[in-house]
Amino acid sequence: MKTALVLQHLAFEDLGLLGPVLTRRGYRSQVCEIGRDGLTGLDVQQPDLMIVLGGPVGAYESDRYPWLAAEKAWIQARLATGRPLLGICLGAQLIAEVAGGRVFPGHRKEIGWSPLHLTAAGCNSPLAALGDQPVLHWHGDTYLPPSEAVHLARSDAFEQQAFQLGSNVLALQFHLEVRPDHIERWLIGHAAELAATGADLEALRYGASTVGDALAPLVEAVFAAWSAGWTSG
């Protein structure tokens, strides 16, 4: 059985729709919960796939969250293997920073459902299947990508929403993995941030209900297209 190492920062920001996709494709997921599981002895080189999920801290806050230094070292070690690596939100930002880019606070918070605008490269990338499908955006930080990165997508609010490094590294600023029927977990978990930003909770709920079951087959299609670049499975 193939293995997927998953670095998870929040209980409710999990694999979501990606979980069943990995299971169907023969992966056994090993989840390392940051803040609970040990920060030493993690094998990031052998797993067939590594996924770094989202979280509410800044990639540049190693002084406040010392475990970030270890996590960046794990990502650096994984990049050196040339094996598949997927980053989502914070995960994408950490990949950007480790690979030579820069992460910093954005000009505003972007929280809500809206489509991506694919670049020319994005239209010929694993993201092509998304078309104009609304996806969940939930971030305040942004990044300048590594110089060798291929820019795949932007949104109305932020220029950087996705990039690739070669065929094996995919970084997504947005939350393609979120299960729409789990949106209430996100609203509870991020209640303080939502109150501080004055976010429209009903709009977030409505967006999730509108998307419904449409995202699941798109997650499958994106993963299939991406994995076709580095494996037959």
C-alpha positions as CSV (number, residue, x, y, z in Angstrom):
1,M,0.0,0.0,0.0
2,K,1.2,3.5,-0.8
3,T,1.7,6.0,2.0
4,A,0.7,9.6,2.4
5,L,2.3,11.7,5.2
6,V,0.0,14.5,6.3
7,L,1.1,17.4,8.5
8,Q,-2.1,18.8,10.1
9,H,-2.3,22.0,12.2
10,L,-6.0,22.1,13.2
11,A,-8.3,19.2,13.9
12,F,-11.1,20.6,11.6
13,E,-8.7,21.6,8.8
14,D,-8.1,18.0,7.8
15,L,-7.8,16.1,4.5
16,G,-11.6,16.7,3.9
17,L,-12.5,15.7,0.3
18,L,-8.9,14.5,-0.3
19,G,-9.2,11.7,2.2
20,P,-11.6,9.5,0.1
21,V,-9.5,10.3,-3.0
22,L,-6.4,9.0,-1.4
23,T,-8.1,5.9,-0.1
24,R,-9.5,5.0,-3.5
25,R,-6.1,5.4,-5.0
26,G,-4.5,3.0,-2.5
27,Y,-2.9,5.4,0.0
28,R,-2.7,4.9,3.7
29,S,-2.6,8.3,5.4
30,Q,-0.2,8.9,8.4
31,V,-1.4,12.1,10.1
32,C,1.1,14.1,12.2
33,E,-0.9,16.5,14.3
34,I,1.4,19.5,14.9
35,G,1.3,20.5,18.6
36,R,0.4,17.0,19.7
37,D,2.7,14.6,18.0
38,G,6.4,14.6,18.4
39,L,8.5,17.0,16.3
40,T,11.6,14.7,16.0
41,G,12.2,11.5,14.0
42,L,9.6,12.2,11.3
43,D,10.4,10.4,8.1
44,V,9.5,12.8,5.3
45,Q,11.6,11.1,2.6
46,Q,10.1,7.6,2.3
47,P,6.3,8.3,2.0
48,D,5.0,8.2,-1.5
49,L,3.2,11.5,-1.0
50,M,3.5,14.3,1.6
51,I,0.7,16.9,2.2
52,V,1.0,20.0,4.4
53,L,-2.4,21.4,5.4
54,G,-3.6,24.8,6.5
55,G,-3.5,26.7,9.8
56,P,-3.9,30.2,11.3
57,V,-0.3,31.0,12.0
58,G,2.1,32.9,9.8
59,A,4.9,31.0,8.0
60,Y,7.2,33.8,9.2
61,E,6.3,33.4,12.9
62,S,9.0,30.9,14.0
63,D,9.9,33.2,16.9
64,R,6.4,32.7,18.3
65,Y,5.9,29.1,17.2
66,P,9.3,27.3,17.3
67,W,7.9,24.2,15.7
68,L,7.7,26.1,12.5
69,A,11.5,25.8,12.1
70,A,11.3,22.0,12.3
71,E,8.4,21.9,9.9
72,K,10.3,24.0,7.4
73,A,13.2,21.7,7.7
74,W,10.9,18.7,7.0
75,I,9.6,20.5,3.9
76,Q,13.2,21.3,2.8
77,A,14.1,17.7,3.2
78,R,11.1,16.6,1.2
79,L,11.8,19.0,-1.6
80,A,15.3,17.6,-1.8
81,T,13.9,14.2,-2.6
82,G,12.1,15.3,-5.7
83,R,9.1,13.3,-4.5
84,P,5.4,14.5,-4.6
85,L,4.5,17.3,-2.2
86,L,1.2,19.1,-1.9
87,G,0.7,22.3,0.2
88,I,-2.6,23.9,1.1
89,C,-2.9,27.4,2.5
90,L,-0.2,27.6,5.2
91,G,1.3,24.5,3.6
92,A,1.6,26.4,0.3
93,Q,3.1,29.4,2.0
94,L,5.7,27.2,3.8
95,I,6.7,25.6,0.5
96,A,7.0,29.1,-1.0
97,E,9.3,30.3,1.7
98,V,11.4,27.2,2.0
99,A,11.9,27.1,-1.8
100,G,13.2,30.7,-1.9
101,G,10.0,32.9,-2.0
102,R,8.7,35.2,0.7
103,V,5.5,35.1,2.9
104,F,4.0,38.3,4.4
105,P,0.7,39.7,5.6
106,G,-1.7,40.6,2.7
107,H,-3.5,43.8,2.2
108,R,-6.8,42.3,3.5
109,K,-8.4,39.1,4.7
110,E,-9.8,36.9,1.9
111,I,-12.6,34.8,3.4
112,G,-15.4,33.4,1.2
113,W,-16.4,31.4,-1.8
114,S,-15.4,32.7,-5.3
115,P,-13.9,31.3,-8.5
116,L,-10.2,31.4,-9.4
117,H,-8.8,33.0,-12.5
118,L,-6.4,30.5,-14.1
119,T,-3.3,31.8,-15.8
120,A,-2.4,30.5,-19.3
121,A,-0.2,27.9,-17.5
122,G,-3.0,27.2,-15.1
123,C,-5.3,26.3,-18.0
124,N,-2.9,23.6,-18.9
125,S,-2.2,22.4,-15.4
126,P,-3.9,20.1,-13.0
127,L,-6.2,23.0,-12.0
128,A,-7.8,23.1,-15.4
129,A,-10.7,21.0,-14.3
130,L,-11.8,23.7,-11.8
131,G,-13.0,26.1,-14.5
132,D,-15.1,28.7,-12.9
133,Q,-16.1,26.6,-9.9
134,P,-16.2,28.7,-6.6
135,V,-13.7,27.5,-4.1
136,L,-13.1,28.5,-0.5
137,H,-10.6,31.2,0.2
138,W,-9.5,31.7,3.9
139,H,-6.3,33.6,4.5
140,G,-4.7,36.9,5.4
141,D,-1.1,36.2,4.4
142,T,0.2,35.9,0.8
143,Y,3.5,35.1,-0.8
144,L,6.0,35.9,-3.5
145,P,6.7,32.6,-5.2
146,P,10.1,31.0,-5.7
147,S,11.7,32.3,-8.9
148,E,11.3,28.9,-10.6
149,A,7.7,28.5,-9.7
150,V,5.0,28.4,-12.4
151,H,2.1,30.7,-11.5
152,L,-1.2,28.9,-11.9
153,A,-4.0,31.0,-10.5
154,R,-5.1,34.3,-9.1
155,S,-8.3,35.6,-7.4
156,D,-10.0,39.0,-7.5
157,A,-8.2,39.9,-4.2
158,F,-4.8,38.3,-4.5
159,E,-2.4,37.7,-7.4
160,Q,-1.0,34.5,-5.9
161,Q,-3.3,31.5,-5.5
162,A,-1.4,28.5,-6.8
163,F,2.0,27.5,-8.2
164,Q,3.9,24.4,-9.3
165,L,7.5,23.5,-8.9
166,G,8.2,20.9,-11.5
167,S,5.6,18.2,-11.9
168,N,5.9,16.9,-8.3
169,V,5.2,20.0,-6.1
170,L,1.8,21.7,-6.1
171,A,0.9,24.6,-3.8
172,L,-2.6,25.9,-3.4
173,Q,-3.4,29.0,-1.4
174,F,-7.2,28.2,-1.5
175,H,-9.0,25.3,0.3
176,L,-9.9,22.9,-2.4
177,E,-10.0,20.1,0.2
178,V,-12.8,21.5,2.4
179,R,-16.0,19.5,2.7
180,P,-18.9,21.9,2.2
181,D,-21.0,20.0,4.7
182,H,-18.3,20.6,7.4
183,I,-18.4,24.4,7.0
184,E,-19.9,24.8,10.4
185,R,-16.8,23.3,12.0
186,W,-14.7,26.0,10.3
187,L,-17.1,28.8,11.5
188,I,-16.8,27.5,15.1
189,G,-13.0,27.0,15.0
190,H,-12.4,30.4,13.5
191,A,-15.1,32.3,15.4
192,A,-12.7,34.9,16.8
193,E,-11.2,35.7,13.4
194,L,-14.6,35.9,11.8
195,A,-15.9,38.3,14.5
196,A,-12.8,40.5,14.2
197,T,-13.1,40.7,10.4
198,G,-16.9,41.1,10.3
199,A,-17.2,38.2,7.9
200,D,-20.6,37.3,6.7
201,L,-21.3,33.9,8.2
202,E,-24.5,33.4,6.2
203,A,-22.7,34.0,3.0
204,L,-20.2,31.4,4.0
205,R,-23.0,28.9,4.8
206,Y,-24.8,29.8,1.6
207,G,-21.7,29.4,-0.5
208,A,-21.1,25.9,1.0
209,S,-24.7,24.9,0.3
210,T,-24.5,26.1,-3.3
211,V,-21.3,24.2,-4.0
212,G,-22.7,21.1,-2.5
213,D,-21.5,17.9,-4.1
214,A,-19.8,19.7,-7.0
215,L,-16.4,19.9,-5.4
216,A,-15.8,16.2,-4.8
217,P,-15.4,15.1,-8.4
218,L,-13.2,18.2,-9.1
219,V,-10.9,17.3,-6.2
220,E,-10.6,13.8,-7.8
221,A,-9.9,15.3,-11.2
222,V,-7.3,17.7,-10.0
223,F,-5.5,15.0,-8.0
224,A,-5.6,12.6,-11.0
225,A,-4.2,15.2,-13.3
226,W,-1.4,16.2,-10.9
227,S,-0.5,12.6,-10.0
228,A,-0.3,11.7,-13.7
229,G,2.8,13.8,-13.9
230,W,4.7,11.7,-11.3
231,T,3.0,8.3,-11.0
232,S,0.7,6.0,-12.7
233,G,-1.6,5.9,-9.6
